[in-house]
Amino acid sequence: MLSQVINKLKVLGATTFPKAKEADISKTNQILQENGFAILPDDYISLINISDGFIWDSVEVYGINKQERENYTFNDIASTNISLIQFKFLHKRLVIGRSSENIIIYCPNKKQYLLIDRVTNSIKQSFNHISDFFISYFDNVL
């Protein structure tokens, strides 16, 4: 299901990347754990096994590898989270992406993805799976 959604969005113009390598996934999990963040959830790993990151229509979902593009650097998930380490409300959580007004967080104790307002830090929506986020957020084109 997730691969069908990503492939349809790719046809519509989404930027995708080569899939992640298992060694990179393990290394990223180690870095995240050492810095007090949640490890990568299984369904997020399913996503990066399709595309190691995703960009489309103001939505960015970070991959585990930094992607360099002309005039733009797409950060990786570990360095993004480490740069946000001073924000206590992110402790033991994992920022996996952002949109123009929101951040996308994985909360392991709830086993949910949260869409959080970037200004107020209030929860706007929650999703049980990353595929639910994609289907909900892009429902007008799927």
Secondary structure as UniProt FT lines:
FT   HELIX           2..11
FT   TURN            12..13
FT   STRAND          15..16
FT   HELIX           22..34
FT   TURN            35..36
FT   HELIX           42..48
FT   TURN            49..50
FT   STRAND          54..56
FT   TURN            57..58
FT   STRAND          59..61
FT   STRAND          67..69
FT   TURN            70..71
FT   STRAND          72..74
FT   HELIX           77..83
FT   TURN            84..86
FT   HELIX           88..90
FT   TURN            91..92
FT   STRAND          94..98
FT   STRAND          102..107
FT   TURN            108..111
FT   STRAND          112..117
FT   TURN            118..120
FT   STRAND          123..127
FT   HELIX           130..137
FT   TURN            138..141
//
